[in-house]
Amino acid sequence: MDPVIFKETLIKVLSQIQTDSGLECPPLTGAIKPVENLPKFDSKVWPVATTILATEINAEIPNDVNIFVDEATKLPRTIDETAAFVCLLVKKQSEQEAAAA
């Protein structure tokens, strides 16, 4: 569970979504906030991006979790923050599965 791998995979997924949608995709770095910086990246696209990311990293991300916005502050996350959040989420799930086994 390496945030760097999650970040690289997330950047790949976001780039692909923008390309497939025929939309502009600025150079993606860890400081980019997809919600603010990617054209038409909204609540209809977030779940798609989350599902593709979950598939790519072979992890389960619940449908009710918006990985792109901090639930407490309601502020958009950067790609770095999103990768770190997903890393923690996957780690917690692994710990819960191990405890249940």
C-alpha positions as a Markdown table, in Angstrom:
| # | Residue | x | y | z |
|---|---|---|---|---|
| 1 | Met | 0.0 | 0.0 | 0.0 |
| 2 | Asp | 2.2 | 2.7 | -1.3 |
| 3 | Pro | 0.8 | 6.2 | -1.8 |
| 4 | Val | 3.2 | 6.8 | -4.6 |
| 5 | Ile | 1.8 | 3.9 | -6.6 |
| 6 | Phe | -1.7 | 5.1 | -5.8 |
| 7 | Lys | -0.8 | 8.6 | -7.0 |
| 8 | Glu | 0.7 | 7.3 | -10.3 |
| 9 | Thr | -2.4 | 5.1 | -10.9 |
| 10 | Leu | -4.7 | 7.9 | -10.0 |
| 11 | Ile | -3.0 | 10.3 | -12.5 |
| 12 | Lys | -3.2 | 7.6 | -15.2 |
| 13 | Val | -7.0 | 7.1 | -14.5 |
| 14 | Leu | -7.7 | 10.9 | -14.5 |
| 15 | Ser | -5.7 | 11.4 | -17.7 |
| 16 | Gln | -7.6 | 8.5 | -19.4 |
| 17 | Ile | -11.0 | 9.8 | -18.3 |
| 18 | Gln | -10.2 | 13.3 | -19.6 |
| 19 | Thr | -8.9 | 11.9 | -22.9 |
| 20 | Asp | -11.8 | 9.5 | -23.3 |
| 21 | Ser | -14.2 | 12.4 | -22.7 |
| 22 | Gly | -12.5 | 14.6 | -25.3 |
| 23 | Leu | -11.7 | 17.1 | -22.6 |
| 24 | Glu | -8.5 | 19.1 | -21.9 |
| 25 | Cys | -6.2 | 17.6 | -19.3 |
| 26 | Pro | -3.6 | 19.9 | -17.8 |
| 27 | Pro | -0.3 | 18.3 | -16.7 |
| 28 | Leu | -1.2 | 16.3 | -13.6 |
| 29 | Thr | 0.9 | 16.7 | -10.5 |
| 30 | Gly | 0.4 | 15.9 | -6.9 |
| 31 | Ala | -0.7 | 19.5 | -6.2 |
| 32 | Ile | -3.6 | 19.5 | -8.8 |
| 33 | Lys | -7.1 | 19.3 | -7.4 |
| 34 | Pro | -9.2 | 17.3 | -9.9 |
| 35 | Val | -12.5 | 18.9 | -8.7 |
| 36 | Glu | -11.1 | 22.4 | -9.3 |
| 37 | Asn | -8.6 | 21.9 | -12.1 |
| 38 | Leu | -10.1 | 19.3 | -14.5 |
| 39 | Pro | -12.8 | 20.4 | -16.9 |
| 40 | Lys | -16.2 | 18.8 | -16.2 |
| 41 | Phe | -14.8 | 16.7 | -13.3 |
| 42 | Asp | -17.9 | 16.7 | -11.2 |
| 43 | Ser | -20.2 | 14.4 | -9.1 |
| 44 | Lys | -21.1 | 12.4 | -12.2 |
| 45 | Val | -17.4 | 11.6 | -13.0 |
| 46 | Trp | -16.1 | 11.1 | -9.5 |
| 47 | Pro | -17.7 | 7.7 | -8.9 |
| 48 | Val | -16.4 | 6.5 | -12.3 |
| 49 | Ala | -12.9 | 7.6 | -11.5 |
| 50 | Thr | -13.1 | 6.0 | -8.1 |
| 51 | Thr | -14.4 | 2.7 | -9.5 |
| 52 | Ile | -11.7 | 2.6 | -12.1 |
| 53 | Leu | -9.0 | 3.4 | -9.5 |
| 54 | Ala | -10.3 | 0.7 | -7.2 |
| 55 | Thr | -10.1 | -1.8 | -10.0 |
| 56 | Glu | -6.6 | -0.7 | -11.0 |
| 57 | Ile | -5.3 | -1.0 | -7.4 |
| 58 | Asn | -7.3 | -4.1 | -6.7 |
| 59 | Ala | -9.0 | -2.6 | -3.6 |
| 60 | Glu | -12.6 | -1.9 | -2.5 |
| 61 | Ile | -13.6 | 1.7 | -2.2 |
| 62 | Pro | -17.1 | 2.1 | -0.9 |
| 63 | Asn | -19.6 | 3.9 | -3.3 |
| 64 | Asp | -20.6 | 6.4 | -0.6 |
| 65 | Val | -17.0 | 7.6 | -0.2 |
| 66 | Asn | -15.9 | 10.7 | -2.2 |
| 67 | Ile | -12.2 | 10.3 | -2.3 |
| 68 | Phe | -11.8 | 13.7 | -4.1 |
| 69 | Val | -13.4 | 15.9 | -1.4 |
| 70 | Asp | -12.5 | 16.0 | 2.3 |
| 71 | Glu | -15.7 | 15.1 | 4.2 |
| 72 | Ala | -14.8 | 17.1 | 7.3 |
| 73 | Thr | -13.8 | 20.4 | 5.6 |
| 74 | Lys | -15.8 | 19.9 | 2.3 |
| 75 | Leu | -12.6 | 21.1 | 0.5 |
| 76 | Pro | -11.3 | 19.4 | -2.7 |
| 77 | Arg | -8.3 | 17.2 | -2.2 |
| 78 | Thr | -5.1 | 17.4 | -4.2 |
| 79 | Ile | -4.0 | 14.3 | -6.1 |
| 80 | Asp | -1.4 | 13.8 | -3.3 |
| 81 | Glu | -4.0 | 14.1 | -0.6 |
| 82 | Thr | -6.4 | 11.8 | -2.5 |
| 83 | Ala | -3.6 | 9.1 | -2.9 |
| 84 | Ala | -2.8 | 9.3 | 0.8 |
| 85 | Phe | -6.5 | 9.1 | 1.7 |
| 86 | Val | -7.0 | 6.0 | -0.5 |
| 87 | Cys | -3.9 | 4.5 | 1.1 |
| 88 | Leu | -5.3 | 4.9 | 4.6 |
| 89 | Leu | -8.7 | 3.6 | 3.5 |
| 90 | Val | -7.2 | 0.5 | 2.0 |
| 91 | Lys | -5.0 | 0.0 | 5.0 |
| 92 | Lys | -8.0 | 0.2 | 7.4 |
| 93 | Gln | -10.0 | -2.3 | 5.3 |
| 94 | Ser | -7.0 | -4.7 | 5.3 |
| 95 | Glu | -6.8 | -4.4 | 9.1 |
| 96 | Gln | -10.5 | -5.0 | 9.5 |
| 97 | Glu | -10.4 | -8.0 | 7.3 |
| 98 | Ala | -7.4 | -9.4 | 9.2 |
| 99 | Ala | -9.2 | -8.8 | 12.5 |
| 100 | Ala | -12.4 | -10.6 | 11.2 |
| 101 | Ala | -10.4 | -13.6 | 10.0 |
